[in-house]
Amino acid sequence: MSSARVDYIAPWWTYWLHQFPHVNLRFQPLDHTFKPQEENYQQSLIFLGCVAAAGLGVNLLCLAIYLSCLCCCRKDEEEEESKKSNSCCVTWAAVAAGLICCVAVGVGFYGNSETNDGVYQLTYSLYNANHTLAGVDSLVTGTMGGMQSSLNDHLSRLGEIFATRGDFVQTLHFMQQMSDNIIKQLLGLPDWEKAKVDLAAIADQTAYVEYYRWLTYLLILILDLIICLAACLGLAKQSRWLLTTMMVFGVLTLILSWASLGADVATAVGTSDFCVAPDKFLMNQTKDIISSDIVHYYLYCSQTLPNPFQQFVLQSLTVFQRSLTTMQIQIQGLLQFAVPLFPTAERDLLSIQHLLNSSEASLHQLTALLDCRGLNKDYLDALIGVCYDGVEGLLYLCLFSLLAACAFSVMLCAIPRAWRQIANRDRDYDDIDDGDPFNPQSRRMTSHHSQQANMHSFCSYSSSMGSQTSLQPPAQTVTNAPLSEYMNQSALFGGNPRYENVPLIGRGSPPPSYSPTMRATYLSMTEDQIRHFGEDFRA
């Protein structure tokens, strides 16, 4: 039966997803047929979600091992040697994570839009099909009601009026037979009431779920983008509290990405199982509601294949049309010959004529609605929306989840390294005295407060045994020194030229807060000062 389908071909990605292993929670292989009501088939889709959960566990385990090695296995000497290379590594990792995250968000927006378009086309087709079936049911019910109630009432009154004329009464009996024949043909048509209710409920529920699915993914995409930008900002600003916050949110987003991946894969596989053989599933679902010939007629709508329902519909509508035509001829005859003799019968005859005209209009509408082309078009539009746009969008969302998981994994690897480097830098700064001129922070503070001319350098201190004036250098030595050399010496030690700095240079006694590197630099500068100012300032 499926080989006769020439107007719908399932896309290749549905066949690829259809080949995914279907295993229940007891690890038993199952048939790939779409059976959403069966528990084993539901377990096979849950199993795919469990595979994604296992991937999340492996990802978190790898991150935990990496962070443990980073915290426990690094040595201070190796850290000093690879400080520059680690900084470059962190920078490139942040760049890679940002690029991957931006690509993932773009793919996610496209996939979310495609899925929403496919589901919208599905619901639109379902509403159209429901409108068609409701129209058929309304026309059949209205025509039968008019024939059974209104026509019988008019014929009863005309029978009383034409009681004295047997030929007129015989015409009325003939019209009653035609009316019963029309009702019989209408009763032979399928009852769409139950199918109409099911289609409307499915369309409403699908639209409701899709709205919240689209909104949820939109919020996830925005959240991923915000976290990525905030993490890059924290790396640029070297803010430890911001990096710590983004690390916590990164772990939560990583879990959310793997969860969405599992849900998307399970939904895509289940939808693909339906798209590979949709006709078979629908015929199995409607076999207890509508005849299989009727379903086959509307699903395939082939003019070359014979269908018993098509022949039955054509025969019923033909009998309907002939009965209406015969009744209209009889009414025309009674209006021409009976009204001059029975003027009171004119009103009922005109009412019957109007009822027959409206029934004929309903017949033409019913013929158009019962034609298979309308419902078949809605059916094909729904399949294309679900199996092409819908499944394609789900694949893009799966790709988004994978890229987002990779991006946040790289980010979670880079943030601890950056946090460690920031901590090391702050510890180095804490080891240096605040008044040390070689401390970059002290230099920045000096430049901001250069207007304070009385600021003391790191070598300025007063002794309890004497005053600063006792340490003044000889006047002839200062006047003989070149001006440029004196200014360079003054700039190196705080910026303001003071005589109290000069004798302290030659003492070779730096403050005890000096680090070894600063001490060596200080001693080298002391020798330069000795060469500039001579032996008079040697301690």
Secondary structure, 3 states (H helix, E strand, C coil): CHHHCCCCCCCHHHHHHHCCCCECCCCCECCCCCCCCCHHHHHHHHHHHHHHHHHHHHHHHHHHHHHHHHHHCCCHHHHHHCHHHHHHHHHHHHHHHHHHHHHHHHHHHHHHHHHHHHHHHHHHHHHHHHHHHHHHHHHHHHHHHHHHHHHHHHHHHHHHHCCCCHHHHHHHHHHHHHHHHHHHHHHHCCCCHHHHHHHHHHHHHHHHHHHHHHHHHHHHHHHHHHHHHHHHHHHHHCCHHHHHHHHHHHHHHHHHHHHHHHHHHHHHHHHHHHHHCHHHHHHHHCCCCCCHHHHHHHHHCCCCCCCHHHHHHHHHHHHHHHHHHHHHHHHHHHHHHCCCCCHHHHHHHHHHHHHHHHHHHHHHHHHHHHCHHHHHHHHHHHHHHHHHHHHHHHHHHHHHHHHHHHHHHHHHHHHHHHHHHHHHHHHHHHCCCCCCCCCHHHHHHHHHCCCCCCCCCCCCCCCCCCCHHHHCCCHHHHHHCCHHHHHHHHHHCCCCCCHHHHHHHCCCCCCCCCCHHHHHHHHHHHHHHHHHHCHHHCC
